[in-house]
Amino acid sequence: MRLRLTIAFLLLFSLGTLAHAQKRAVYDVYAIEFGLSNTWTPISEIAIDSKSTDSVRFAFYVWYLKGDSGKKVLVDAGFLEDPAQRDTDIVRSVERYQRPDSALQRLHVSADEITDVVITHPHWDHIGGLDLFRKATVWMQKKDFAYFVGDAWQKGADNKGLKKADVPKIIRANLEGRLRLIDGDSVEIIPGIRVFTGSKHTFESQHLLVQTKTENVLLASDDAWFYYNIEHAVSVPLTFDAVAYARGLRRMKTLVSNPALIIPGHDALVMSRFERVAEGVVKIR
């Protein structure tokens, strides 16, 4: 009798342990706008060969993922400098700029609480604020890292959108033991967060598929600048390979059950398509 009770107990314990191990890690997903252009950009400038006469507004985002396991993940780190100091018309026109760590506090989250920062690519507006999050583990594609700190600065290399001042930030994260280099496509880097490559916005840019309690959310970052790029599967001009970029856009639609949950990297319309939970913050669902 005692043996049977012991076996039954062990069986129930094992089933409970298995169920716990198989529990999906899920996240609440937030888009935080920390800057908005006050000018309109013709779609012909953000979509190759487009005949559209419409215009779009550039917004600047970081994305906050609040995990049910206690993980607090930031996707990209924004930038620090006054936009008026930047060297393109789009960025000179940015208004309502707020430093990314201050913008995060709209959700009552401090920079030191962030456990992980996922850098989708090393353009200045996505990596420039990295030093604000010095306690976080940093994730970046291995090939993108190698190009950014090495080949990008060789004679004749393509370094458009990259800033030399940002290179020491990612090297410092590496020297401090906080950098995790991702090698490849369709890799689950953190439970419930999988990264994909192939779009070639930078040498090896990446986007994220995030598990939520309901439907998965795809954070495209700059692998899709605007909803127009997603809807028409047309590349942006700033890319290493326009064909690969368009192919990546088509692939994104196969990764989610609801295409409305593919979130572009710079479209101001994100703020009007989802539930507002704080000033300049929407919850993606």
C-alpha positions as CSV (number, residue, x, y, z in Angstrom):
1,M,0.0,0.0,0.0
2,R,2.8,2.4,1.0
3,L,4.6,1.5,-2.2
4,R,1.5,2.3,-4.3
5,L,1.1,5.7,-2.5
6,T,4.7,6.5,-3.1
7,I,4.4,5.7,-6.8
8,A,1.3,7.7,-7.1
9,F,2.9,10.7,-5.4
10,L,6.0,10.5,-7.7
11,L,3.7,10.3,-10.8
12,L,1.7,13.4,-9.7
13,F,5.0,15.2,-8.9
14,S,6.4,14.4,-12.3
15,L,3.3,15.5,-14.1
16,G,3.3,18.7,-12.2
17,T,6.9,19.4,-12.9
18,L,6.4,18.6,-16.6
19,A,3.5,20.9,-16.8
20,H,5.5,23.7,-15.2
21,A,8.4,23.1,-17.5
22,Q,6.1,23.3,-20.6
23,K,4.4,26.6,-19.5
24,R,4.9,29.1,-22.2
25,A,6.7,32.3,-21.3
26,V,4.5,35.2,-22.3
27,Y,4.9,39.0,-22.4
28,D,2.9,42.2,-22.4
29,V,4.2,44.2,-25.4
30,Y,4.4,48.1,-25.3
31,A,5.5,50.6,-28.0
32,I,7.0,53.7,-26.5
33,E,7.3,56.7,-28.7
34,F,10.2,58.9,-27.7
35,G,10.3,61.2,-30.7
36,L,8.1,62.3,-33.6
37,S,8.9,64.1,-36.8
38,N,6.9,67.3,-37.4
39,T,7.2,66.9,-41.2
40,W,5.7,64.5,-43.7
41,T,7.9,62.3,-45.9
42,P,6.8,61.2,-49.3
43,I,6.2,57.5,-49.6
44,S,8.4,57.5,-52.6
45,E,11.3,58.2,-50.3
46,I,10.6,55.2,-48.0
47,A,9.5,52.6,-50.5
48,I,11.6,51.8,-53.6
49,D,9.8,52.4,-56.9
50,S,6.5,53.4,-55.3
51,K,4.2,55.6,-57.3
52,S,2.1,56.6,-54.2
53,T,1.6,60.3,-53.7
54,D,0.9,59.9,-50.0
55,S,3.2,60.9,-47.2
56,V,4.1,59.4,-43.8
57,R,5.5,60.7,-40.5
58,F,8.6,59.2,-38.9
59,A,8.3,58.2,-35.2
60,F,11.0,56.9,-33.0
61,Y,10.3,53.9,-30.7
62,V,11.7,51.6,-28.2
63,W,9.6,48.5,-27.3
64,Y,9.2,47.2,-23.8
65,L,8.4,43.5,-23.1
66,K,7.1,42.7,-19.6
67,G,7.5,39.0,-19.0
68,D,5.4,36.9,-16.7
69,S,8.6,35.3,-15.4
70,G,10.0,38.7,-14.3
71,K,11.9,39.5,-17.4
72,K,11.9,43.1,-18.4
73,V,13.2,43.4,-22.0
74,L,13.8,46.5,-24.0
75,V,14.0,46.1,-27.8
76,D,16.5,48.7,-29.0
77,A,17.9,51.6,-27.0
78,G,17.0,54.7,-28.9
79,F,19.4,57.6,-29.0
80,L,20.7,60.2,-26.6
81,E,21.8,63.3,-28.5
82,D,19.6,66.3,-29.2
83,P,17.9,65.5,-32.6
84,A,18.7,69.1,-33.7
85,Q,22.3,68.0,-33.8
86,R,21.7,65.2,-36.2
87,D,22.7,65.3,-39.9
88,T,19.5,64.5,-41.8
89,D,16.4,66.5,-42.5
90,I,14.1,63.9,-40.9
91,V,15.9,63.9,-37.6
92,R,16.4,67.7,-37.5
93,S,12.6,67.8,-37.6
94,V,12.0,65.6,-34.6
95,E,9.9,67.1,-31.9
96,R,8.7,65.8,-28.5
97,Y,12.0,64.0,-28.0
98,Q,12.6,62.4,-24.6
99,R,15.6,60.4,-23.6
100,P,14.6,56.6,-23.8
101,D,15.2,55.9,-20.1
102,S,12.9,58.8,-19.2
103,A,10.3,57.7,-21.7
104,L,10.4,54.2,-20.1
105,Q,9.4,55.8,-16.8
106,R,6.0,56.5,-18.2
107,L,5.4,52.8,-17.5
108,H,7.0,53.3,-14.0
109,V,10.0,51.2,-15.1
110,S,13.6,52.4,-14.4
111,A,16.6,51.8,-16.6
112,D,18.2,49.6,-13.9
113,E,15.2,47.3,-13.9
114,I,15.7,46.3,-17.6
115,T,17.1,42.7,-17.6
116,D,17.8,42.5,-21.3
117,V,18.3,44.8,-24.3
118,V,17.9,43.4,-27.8
119,I,19.6,45.4,-30.5
120,T,17.8,44.8,-33.7
121,H,20.6,46.6,-35.7
122,P,23.3,49.2,-34.9
123,H,21.9,52.3,-36.6
124,W,22.4,55.3,-34.3
125,D,18.7,55.7,-33.5
126,H,18.5,52.1,-32.2
127,I,21.8,51.7,-30.4
128,G,22.8,55.2,-29.3
129,G,21.1,54.9,-25.9
130,L,22.7,51.6,-24.9
131,D,24.8,53.0,-22.1
132,L,21.6,54.0,-20.3
133,F,21.0,50.3,-19.5
134,R,24.2,49.2,-17.9
135,K,22.8,46.4,-15.9
136,A,21.1,44.6,-18.8
137,T,22.3,41.7,-20.8
138,V,22.6,42.8,-24.5
139,W,21.7,40.7,-27.5
140,M,22.9,41.3,-31.0
141,Q,23.5,39.3,-34.2
142,K,27.1,38.1,-34.4
143,K,27.5,39.1,-38.0
144,D,26.0,42.6,-37.4
145,F,28.4,43.1,-34.5
146,A,31.4,42.1,-36.5
147,Y,30.5,44.4,-39.4
148,F,29.7,47.3,-37.1
149,V,32.9,47.2,-35.1
150,G,35.2,46.2,-38.0
151,D,34.4,46.2,-41.7
152,A,32.1,49.2,-41.6
153,W,35.0,51.5,-41.1
154,Q,37.2,50.2,-43.8
155,K,37.7,52.3,-46.9
156,G,34.8,52.1,-49.3
157,A,32.5,50.2,-46.8
158,D,28.8,51.0,-46.4
159,N,28.4,52.7,-43.0
160,K,25.4,54.8,-43.7
161,G,23.3,55.2,-40.6
162,L,26.2,54.0,-38.3
163,K,28.0,56.4,-35.9
164,K,31.6,55.8,-34.7
165,A,30.6,57.2,-31.3
166,D,28.3,54.2,-30.8
167,V,31.0,51.5,-31.4
168,P,32.6,51.8,-28.0
169,K,29.2,51.3,-26.3
170,I,28.7,47.8,-27.7
171,I,32.4,46.9,-27.2
172,R,32.1,48.0,-23.6
173,A,29.1,45.7,-23.1
174,N,31.2,42.9,-24.5
175,L,34.2,43.7,-22.3
176,E,31.9,43.8,-19.3
177,G,30.6,40.3,-20.1
178,R,27.1,41.5,-20.9
179,L,27.0,41.0,-24.6
180,R,25.4,37.8,-26.1
181,L,26.1,37.3,-29.8
182,I,23.4,35.5,-31.7
183,D,24.4,33.3,-34.6
184,G,21.7,32.8,-37.1
185,D,18.0,32.9,-38.0
186,S,15.0,31.7,-36.1
187,V,16.8,31.5,-32.7
188,E,14.9,31.6,-29.4
189,I,17.2,33.9,-27.4
190,I,15.0,34.2,-24.3
191,P,12.0,31.9,-23.5
192,G,9.1,33.3,-25.6
193,I,11.3,35.6,-27.8
194,R,12.6,34.4,-31.1
195,V,14.7,36.4,-33.5
196,F,14.8,36.2,-37.3
197,T,17.3,37.5,-39.9
198,G,17.5,37.8,-43.7
199,S,16.1,41.2,-44.3
200,K,19.5,42.9,-44.7
201,H,18.5,46.4,-43.5
202,T,22.0,46.4,-42.0
203,F,24.6,43.7,-42.5
204,E,22.5,41.2,-40.4
205,S,19.6,43.1,-38.9
206,Q,17.0,41.1,-36.9
207,H,13.4,41.2,-35.9
208,L,11.5,39.5,-33.1
209,L,8.6,37.2,-32.6
210,V,7.2,37.6,-29.1
211,Q,4.7,35.3,-27.4
212,T,1.8,37.0,-25.6
213,K,-1.2,35.5,-23.8
214,T,-3.2,35.6,-27.0
215,E,-1.6,36.1,-30.4
216,N,2.1,36.4,-31.1
217,V,3.5,39.9,-31.9
218,L,6.2,40.5,-34.5
219,L,8.4,43.5,-33.8
220,A,9.8,44.3,-37.2
221,S,11.9,47.3,-36.1
222,D,13.6,48.6,-39.2
223,D,13.2,45.4,-41.2
224,A,9.9,47.2,-42.0
225,W,9.9,51.0,-41.6
226,F,6.2,51.6,-42.2
227,Y,2.9,49.9,-42.6
228,Y,3.1,50.7,-46.3
229,N,6.3,48.6,-46.6
230,I,4.5,45.7,-45.0
231,E,1.3,45.9,-46.9
232,H,3.0,46.2,-50.3
233,A,6.1,44.1,-49.5
234,V,8.4,46.8,-50.9
235,S,11.9,47.6,-49.6
236,V,13.1,50.8,-48.1
237,P,16.1,52.5,-49.8
238,L,18.5,52.0,-46.8
239,T,19.4,48.3,-47.1
240,F,22.2,46.0,-48.2
241,D,19.8,44.0,-50.4
242,A,16.5,45.3,-51.5
243,V,15.4,41.9,-52.8
244,A,16.1,40.2,-49.5
245,Y,14.3,43.0,-47.6
246,A,11.1,42.5,-49.7
247,R,11.4,38.7,-49.2
248,G,11.7,39.3,-45.4
249,L,8.5,41.4,-45.5
250,R,6.6,38.6,-47.2
251,R,8.0,36.0,-44.7
252,M,6.9,38.1,-41.7
253,K,3.3,37.5,-42.8
254,T,3.8,33.7,-42.5
255,L,5.1,34.1,-38.9
256,V,1.9,35.5,-37.3
257,S,-1.7,34.6,-37.4
258,N,-2.8,38.3,-37.5
259,P,-0.8,40.6,-39.9
260,A,-2.1,43.6,-37.9
261,L,0.4,42.4,-35.2
262,I,3.4,43.1,-37.4
263,I,4.7,46.3,-35.9
264,P,6.9,48.6,-38.1
265,G,9.9,50.5,-36.8
266,H,9.0,54.1,-37.6
267,D,5.4,54.5,-38.4
268,A,3.6,57.2,-36.4
269,L,0.3,55.2,-37.0
270,V,1.3,52.6,-34.4
271,M,0.2,55.1,-31.7
272,S,-3.4,55.2,-33.1
273,R,-3.8,51.5,-33.9
274,F,-3.5,50.2,-30.4
275,E,-4.7,51.0,-26.9
276,R,-3.1,54.0,-25.2
277,V,-2.0,53.2,-21.7
278,A,0.2,56.3,-21.0
279,E,1.3,59.4,-22.8
280,G,3.1,58.2,-25.9
281,V,2.7,54.5,-25.0
282,V,0.4,51.8,-26.5
283,K,-0.1,48.2,-25.6
284,I,0.2,45.9,-28.6
285,R,-2.6,43.4,-28.6
